[in-house]
Amino acid sequence: MLKHFPQGPDGAWKTGQRVPLDGRWADQYGLVTFHERGATFPPCIDRKGECAYRYLVEAVAAA
């Protein structure tokens, strides 16, 4: 069960929020990166000072 909820538009997760699930996440520009559950979403890569909004592309089961 998730303790946190998306704070971005259309159910997106924002920079600074905790990653809810292990998996591949896409930002609003289409850049797909892997993030581990419990980590914090970083800001946009190569876009200083801009907030990133991320959507889950593929969940990965924990090993």
NORHUBEL-V509928 format. One record per residue. RES is the residue in one letter. PSI is psi in whole degrees, -180 to 180 (NA if undefined). BURIAL is # if it has 24 or more other C-alpha atoms within 12 Angstrom, else .. Layout:
RES,PSI,BURIAL  RES,PSI,BURIAL
//
This chain:
M,135,.  L,138,.  K,-19,.  H,158,.  F,151,.  P,141,.  Q,0,.  G,179,.  P,143,.  D,36,.  G,18,.  A,155,#  W,134,#  K,160,#  T,136,#  G,-16,.  Q,157,#  R,141,#  V,123,#  P,-27,#  L,145,#  D,138,#  G,-174,#  R,131,#  W,139,#  A,139,#  D,-179,#  Q,-10,#  Y,0,.  G,1,.  L,122,.  V,127,.  T,157,#  F,137,#  H,142,#  E,144,.  R,135,.  G,-18,.  A,174,.  T,135,.  F,129,#  P,170,#  P,174,.  C,138,#  I,130,.  D,19,.  R,74,.  K,131,.  G,2,.  E,138,.  C,137,#  A,141,#  Y,125,#  R,145,#  Y,142,#  L,127,#  V,-46,.  E,121,.  A,145,.  V,129,.  A,140,.  A,141,.  A,NA,.
//
